Amino acid sequence: MELKKMLESINEKLQKTADVKFVFGEMIETKEKSIIPVSAIRYSIGGGSGHGPDLSKIKGIAKETSEEEVSENRPGGEGIGGKFSNQPLGVFEITGENTRFVPVIPVKAIMVAISIWLVTRIFKKRRK
């Protein structure tokens, strides 16, 4: 399959399957409340192809070549890659009295903040 057609096919499939359920998960219901998970979805795809120079000219072979022979002497390649990520953001908590959004605690951000705080404390103590 040609690379351009392959990328178009993948993009079409992703668009067809893209659904609100990717961002808002299935509702979880209990007696007192309902919970709806929320996340951020990101995806990207890319690809490329290329051909090198005519190897017969690089090697110094001085013979007339047809278009078919030139394409046979040109190494090439194609590639495709992509990334899909799903980052939980929190949940909507729905009760009979109210609805609220409960964010996910950003553990990485908290750990970075604590690390910076510790390093600055140690650095200040050494300066004294």
N, CA, C and O of each residue as an XYZ file, in Angstrom:
512
protein
N       0.852     -1.185      0.000
C       0.000      0.000      0.000
C       0.889      1.236      0.000
O       1.878      1.295      0.730
N       0.546      2.198     -0.798
C       1.272      3.456     -0.867
C       1.173      4.197      0.467
O       0.135      4.150      1.127
N       2.241      4.873      0.861
C       2.308      5.528      2.166
C       1.193      6.550      2.360
O       0.571      6.593      3.422
N       0.938      7.362      1.356
C      -0.107      8.389      1.470
C      -1.469      7.737      1.706
O      -2.242      8.200      2.543
N      -1.761      6.671      0.975
C      -3.036      5.967      1.156
C      -3.121      5.339      2.540
O      -4.187      5.327      3.156
N      -1.986      4.809      3.037
C      -1.962      4.191      4.351
C      -2.269      5.236      5.434
O      -3.065      4.975      6.336
N      -1.640      6.418      5.349
C      -1.895      7.483      6.313
C      -3.351      7.945      6.267
O      -3.969      8.170      7.308
N      -3.890      8.085      5.065
C      -5.296      8.478      4.925
C      -6.218      7.433      5.532
O      -7.203      7.777      6.185
N      -5.905      6.158      5.322
C      -6.709      5.070      5.881
C      -6.695      5.095      7.413
O      -7.736      4.945      8.052
N      -5.512      5.286      7.991
C      -5.404      5.349      9.447
C      -6.172      6.543      9.994
O      -6.883      6.429     10.992
N      -6.024      7.692      9.334
C      -6.727      8.895      9.775
C      -8.245      8.703      9.708
O      -8.961      9.113     10.621
N      -8.732      8.089      8.644
C     -10.175      7.817      8.519
C     -10.662      6.918      9.654
O     -11.707      7.182     10.249
N      -9.917      5.870      9.953
C     -10.307      4.952     11.031
C     -10.345      5.665     12.377
O     -11.261      5.449     13.171
N      -9.346      6.518     12.635
C      -9.326      7.259     13.894
C     -10.511      8.218     13.990
O     -11.110      8.366     15.055
N     -10.846      8.865     12.882
C     -11.981      9.787     12.891
C     -13.297      9.053     13.103
O     -14.190      9.568     13.775
N     -13.426      7.859     12.538
C     -14.658      7.088     12.706
C     -14.819      6.586     14.138
O     -15.931      6.529     14.662
N     -13.703      6.224     14.765
C     -13.788      5.676     16.118
C     -13.721      6.749     17.192
O     -13.997      6.474     18.360
N     -13.356      7.980     16.806
C     -13.317      9.071     17.796
C     -14.726      9.273     18.331
O     -15.672      9.489     17.573
N     -14.844      9.200     19.617
C     -16.148      9.236     20.251
C     -16.024      9.997     21.560
O     -14.939     10.090     22.133
N     -17.112     10.527     22.017
C     -17.110     11.244     23.294
C     -16.680     10.320     24.431
O     -16.209     10.795     25.464
N     -16.836      9.012     24.257
C     -16.441      8.056     25.302
C     -14.925      8.000     25.481
O     -14.443      7.509     26.502
N     -14.158      8.503     24.485
C     -12.712      8.599     24.668
C     -12.380      9.623     25.739
O     -11.482      9.408     26.552
N     -13.101     10.733     25.741
C     -12.830     11.822     26.680
C     -13.608     11.633     27.973
O     -13.060     11.781     29.065
N     -14.884     11.306     27.841
C     -15.732     11.042     29.002
C     -15.972      9.547     29.060
O     -16.622      8.991     28.175
N     -15.459      8.887     30.087
C     -15.592      7.437     30.219
C     -17.011      7.016     30.559
O     -17.906      7.849     30.701
N     -17.197      5.736     30.685
C     -18.497      5.189     31.051
C     -18.895      5.660     32.448
O     -18.070      5.703     33.360
N     -20.152      6.008     32.598
C     -20.648      6.460     33.895
C     -20.693      5.294     34.872
O     -21.138      4.197     34.534
N     -20.226      5.550     36.085
C     -20.262      4.561     37.156
C     -21.326      5.032     38.145
O     -21.237      6.136     38.683
N     -22.312      4.205     38.376
C     -23.414      4.613     39.235
C     -23.439      3.806     40.524
O     -23.264      2.588     40.520
N     -23.663      4.519     41.638
C     -23.861      3.888     42.937
C     -25.199      4.387     43.469
O     -25.913      5.102     42.766
N     -25.541      4.026     44.682
C     -26.821      4.458     45.244
C     -26.874      5.965     45.458
O     -27.900      6.594     45.201
N     -25.749      6.558     45.939
C     -25.763      7.975     46.284
C     -25.278      8.887     45.166
O     -25.715     10.035     45.091
N     -24.392      8.415     44.296
C     -23.828      9.308     43.289
C     -23.448      8.572     42.013
O     -23.356      7.345     41.966
N     -23.233      9.384     40.979
C     -22.741      8.887     39.692
C     -21.396      9.540     39.430
O     -21.179     10.703     39.771
N     -20.497      8.783     38.822
C     -19.156      9.288     38.542
C     -18.870      9.122     37.055
O     -19.080      8.054     36.479
N     -18.383     10.212     36.441
C     -18.010     10.182     35.028
C     -16.537     10.554     34.920
O     -16.176     11.697     35.202
N     -15.662      9.605     34.514
C     -14.243      9.924     34.350
C     -14.013     10.840     33.135
O     -14.698     10.726     32.119
N     -13.036     11.746     33.263
C     -12.704     12.692     32.200
C     -11.203     12.607     31.922
O     -10.395     12.554     32.849
N     -10.839     12.596     30.641
C      -9.420     12.551     30.289
C      -9.163     13.385     29.040
O     -10.088     13.742     28.311
N      -7.897     13.686     28.810
C      -7.471     14.401     27.610
C      -6.851     13.384     26.661
O      -5.949     12.638     27.044
N      -7.329     13.356     25.440
C      -6.850     12.412     24.438
C      -6.031     13.175     23.395
O      -6.447     14.227     22.910
N      -4.874     12.634     23.064
C      -4.041     13.215     22.020
C      -3.530     12.084     21.130
O      -3.144     11.016     21.606
N      -3.541     12.351     19.829
C      -2.901     11.397     18.934
C      -2.266     12.143     17.775
O      -2.732     13.206     17.365
N      -1.211     11.576     17.267
C      -0.553     12.140     16.094
C       0.040     10.992     15.291
O       0.503      9.992     15.840
N       0.011     11.164     13.983
C       0.612     10.172     13.103
C       1.434     10.907     12.059
O       1.172     12.068     11.745
N       2.409     10.231     11.538
C       3.232     10.835     10.498
C       3.961      9.765      9.723
O       4.062      8.616     10.154
N       4.450     10.150      8.610
C       5.172      9.195      7.793
C       5.966      9.910      6.729
O       5.849     11.123      6.553
N       6.765      9.158      6.031
C       7.555      9.732      4.959
C       8.172      8.658      4.098
O       8.200      7.480      4.452
N       8.655      9.090      2.977
C       9.332      8.164      2.075
C      10.406      8.931      1.329
O      10.383     10.160      1.268
N      11.325      8.209      0.778
C      12.384      8.859      0.022
C      13.213      7.863     -0.748
O      13.169      6.658     -0.503
N      13.974      8.402     -1.693
C      14.862      7.579     -2.504
C      16.224      8.234     -2.543
O      16.337      9.460     -2.534
N      17.246      7.421     -2.588
C      18.608      7.919     -2.678
C      18.987      8.188     -4.126
O      18.164      8.043     -5.029
N      20.228      8.577     -4.339
C      20.696      8.852     -5.700
C      20.873      7.559     -6.490
O      20.892      6.461     -5.932
N      21.000      7.721     -7.785
C      21.236      6.580     -8.669
C      22.618      6.007     -8.346
O      23.635      6.664     -8.570
N      22.649      4.789     -7.825
C      23.907      4.179     -7.396
C      24.869      3.928     -8.561
O      26.085      3.933     -8.368
N      24.339      3.710     -9.755
C      25.233      3.453    -10.889
C      26.053      4.694    -11.212
O      27.179      4.576    -11.697
N      25.511      5.880    -10.955
C      26.267      7.110    -11.206
C      27.294      7.340    -10.097
O      28.374      7.873    -10.353
N      26.967      6.945     -8.885
C      27.897      7.118     -7.772
C      29.085      6.186     -7.933
O      30.229      6.565     -7.680
N      28.801      4.973     -8.353
C      29.881      3.996     -8.515
C      30.723      4.283     -9.754
O      31.760      3.652     -9.956
N      30.288      5.228    -10.582
C      31.070      5.590    -11.764
C      30.811      4.706    -12.963
O      31.620      4.674    -13.891
N      29.712      3.994    -12.965
C      29.379      3.158    -14.115
C      28.815      4.084    -15.179
O      27.755      4.676    -14.978
N      29.483      4.219    -16.278
C      29.103      5.177    -17.314
C      28.344      4.473    -18.423
O      28.850      4.344    -19.538
N      27.153      4.023    -18.133
C      26.348      3.398    -19.186
C      24.982      4.078    -19.222
O      24.500      4.589    -18.210
N      24.395      4.075    -20.352
C      23.052      4.640    -20.507
C      22.068      3.738    -19.761
O      22.125      2.514    -19.875
N      21.163      4.359    -18.995
C      20.169      3.574    -18.265
C      18.783      4.098    -18.581
O      18.576      5.296    -18.770
N      17.841      3.173    -18.633
C      16.453      3.570    -18.850
C      15.847      3.997    -17.507
O      16.471      3.820    -16.461
N      14.658      4.547    -17.537
C      13.974      4.976    -16.312
C      13.785      3.807    -15.344
O      13.934      3.976    -14.134
N      13.457      2.617    -15.869
C      13.248      1.444    -15.019
C      14.539      1.063    -14.308
O      14.529      0.745    -13.119
N      15.653      1.096    -15.042
C      16.931      0.734    -14.440
C      17.348      1.750    -13.379
O      17.915      1.375    -12.353
N      17.072      3.028    -13.617
C      17.431      4.055    -12.641
C      16.669      3.838    -11.349
O      17.241      3.946    -10.264
N      15.371      3.530    -11.454
C      14.593      3.330    -10.235
C      15.043      2.083     -9.487
O      14.925      2.023     -8.263
N      15.556      1.092    -10.201
C      16.064     -0.112     -9.545
C      17.379      0.166     -8.826
O      17.695     -0.493     -7.835
N      18.144      1.132     -9.316
C      19.429      1.468     -8.715
C      19.320      2.529     -7.623
O      20.340      2.968     -7.093
N      18.117      2.942     -7.282
C      17.919      3.981     -6.274
C      17.328      3.355     -5.010
O      16.146      3.014     -4.990
N      18.136      3.199     -3.954
C      17.589      2.651     -2.717
C      16.583      3.640     -2.106
O      16.720      4.855     -2.253
N      15.613      3.114     -1.448
C      14.608      3.982     -0.839
C      13.932      3.302      0.328
O      14.213      2.150      0.659
N      13.055      4.027      0.926
C      12.337      3.465      2.053
C      11.110      4.290      2.403
O      10.957      5.428      1.958
N      10.252      3.701      3.198
C       9.049      4.360      3.694
C       8.934      4.060      5.174
O       9.387      3.020      5.650
N       8.326      4.976      5.887
C       8.137      4.744      7.310
C       6.898      5.441      7.818
O       6.443      6.436      7.253
N       6.364      4.904      8.889
C       5.174      5.488      9.492
C       5.291      5.315     11.009
O       5.834      4.322     11.491
N       4.783      6.279     11.736
C       4.831      6.184     13.184
C       3.720      7.025     13.801
O       3.082      7.829     13.122
N       3.506      6.830     15.063
C       2.457      7.605     15.702
C       2.511      7.493     17.208
O       3.275      6.714     17.776
N       1.678      8.296     17.830
C       1.606      8.312     19.278
C       0.157      8.532     19.683
O      -0.562      9.322     19.071
N      -0.253      7.829     20.709
C      -1.582      7.996     21.278
C      -1.413      8.124     22.779
O      -0.766      7.286     23.407
N      -1.994      9.171     23.360
C      -1.886      9.313     24.811
C      -3.243      9.653     25.412
O      -4.071     10.324     24.796
N      -3.441      9.176     26.619
C      -4.673      9.396     27.357
C      -4.279      9.840     28.760
O      -3.773      9.049     29.556
N      -4.517     11.125     29.053
C      -4.140     11.666     30.359
C      -5.386     11.886     31.206
O      -6.221     12.720     30.856
N      -5.532     11.163     32.307
C      -6.694     11.369     33.185
C      -6.668     12.778     33.779
O      -5.634     13.246     34.255
N      -7.818     13.439     33.743
C      -7.914     14.788     34.298
C      -8.673     14.821     35.623
O      -8.377     15.636     36.497
N      -9.646     13.937     35.761
C     -10.450     13.915     36.976
C     -11.770     13.214     36.721
O     -11.913     12.459     35.760
N     -12.743     13.475     37.604
C     -14.070     12.873     37.463
C     -15.138     13.915     37.786
O     -14.932     14.817     38.598
N     -16.279     13.762     37.127
C     -17.463     14.507     37.519
C     -18.205     13.647     38.526
O     -18.483     12.477     38.264
N     -18.519     14.211     39.655
C     -19.237     13.516     40.713
C     -20.635     14.145     40.784
O     -20.783     15.324     41.106
N     -21.644     13.340     40.480
C     -23.016     13.840     40.417
C     -23.820     13.209     41.547
O     -23.920     11.986     41.645
N     -24.395     14.064     42.406
C     -25.261     13.594     43.489
C     -26.615     14.271     43.329
O     -26.802     15.098     42.436
N     -27.546     13.924     44.186
C     -28.865     14.554     44.150
C     -28.814     16.037     44.474
O     -29.682     16.795     44.042
N     -27.800     16.466     45.236
C     -27.694     17.857     45.664
C     -26.876     18.719     44.702
O     -27.245     19.863     44.434
N     -25.764     18.180     44.177
C     -24.921     18.991     43.306
C     -24.060     18.135     42.383
O     -24.026     16.908     42.475
N     -23.366     18.840     41.488
C     -22.402     18.221     40.592
C     -21.091     18.968     40.765
O     -21.068     20.199     40.785
N     -19.985     18.212     40.890
C     -18.686     18.867     41.033
C     -17.640     18.089     40.258
O     -17.778     16.895     39.992
N     -16.587     18.816     39.906
C     -15.461     18.191     39.217
C     -14.348     17.966     40.229
O     -13.936     18.895     40.923
N     -13.867     16.745     40.311
C     -12.780     16.396     41.241
C     -11.546     16.095     40.388
O     -11.493     15.063     39.720
N     -10.545     16.998     40.407
C      -9.363     16.778     39.564
C      -8.473     15.664     40.091
O      -8.444     15.383     41.289
N      -7.751     15.036     39.176
C      -6.746     14.039     39.539
C      -5.561     14.806     40.115
O      -5.186     15.855     39.591
N      -4.985     14.300     41.164
C      -3.824     14.952     41.773
C      -2.620     14.751     40.842
O      -2.257     13.613     40.542
N      -2.003     15.844     40.385
C      -0.846     15.716     39.486
C       0.409     15.311     40.266
O       1.175     16.169     40.706
N       0.613     14.025     40.432
C       1.694     13.493     41.257
C       3.060     13.972     40.754
O       3.922     14.328     41.557
N       3.262     13.984     39.428
C       4.544     14.431     38.889
C       4.838     15.872     39.294
O       5.948     16.188     39.722
N       3.846     16.738     39.159
C       4.041     18.148     39.493
C       4.354     18.312     40.979
O       5.198     19.127     41.351
N       3.687     17.554     41.810
C       3.934     17.628     43.255
C       5.352     17.146     43.568
O       6.049     17.769     44.369
N       5.781     16.060     42.955
C       7.125     15.532     43.188
C       8.198     16.524     42.726
O       9.217     16.692     43.397
N       7.973     17.181     41.584
C       8.934     18.179     41.094
C       8.998     19.346     42.066
O      10.088     19.820     42.386
N       7.852     19.818     42.541
C       7.818     20.937     43.485
C       8.544     20.581     44.777
O       9.311     21.392     45.296
N       8.312     19.385     45.301
C       8.989     18.946     46.529
C      10.491     18.851     46.302
O      11.273     19.262     47.159
N      10.902     18.314     45.160
C      12.330     18.188     44.846
C      12.994     19.552     44.778
O      14.082     19.744     45.322
N      12.350     20.491     44.119
C      12.906     21.846     44.025
C      13.014     22.469     45.411
O      14.021     23.099     45.732
N      12.004     22.300     46.216
C      12.008     22.848     47.567
C      13.166     22.261     48.378
O      13.887     22.989     49.059
N      13.339     20.929     48.297
C      14.424     20.273     49.038
C      15.795     20.757     48.581
O      16.664     21.033     49.408
N      15.989     20.859     47.289
C      17.282     21.296     46.756
C      17.577     22.721     47.204
O      18.701     23.019     47.608
N      16.591     23.599     47.138
C      16.822     24.988     47.566
C      17.112     25.062     49.062
O      17.942     25.869     49.482
N      16.458     24.253     49.864
C      16.721     24.228     51.321
C      18.162     23.783     51.598
O      18.869     24.395     52.399
N      18.577     22.722     50.933
C      19.942     22.206     51.120
C      20.958     23.263     50.675
O      21.962     23.482     51.354
N      20.703     23.913     49.546
C      21.613     24.920     49.015
C      21.723     26.116     49.980
O      22.812     26.644     50.202
N      20.580     26.532     50.548
C      20.592     27.648     51.497
C      21.379     27.296     52.767
O      22.100     28.141     53.298
N      21.248     26.074     53.250
C      21.975     25.648     54.464
C      23.478     25.644     54.227
O      24.241     26.003     55.123
N      23.916     25.248     53.044
C      25.343     25.185     52.729
C      25.942     26.585     52.580
O      27.133     26.776     52.827
N      25.137     27.554     52.183
C      25.625     28.913     52.008
C      25.908     29.580     53.341
O      26.736     30.489     53.396
N      25.254     29.167     54.415
C      25.414     29.806     55.739
C      26.679     29.451     56.399
O      26.947     29.911     57.509
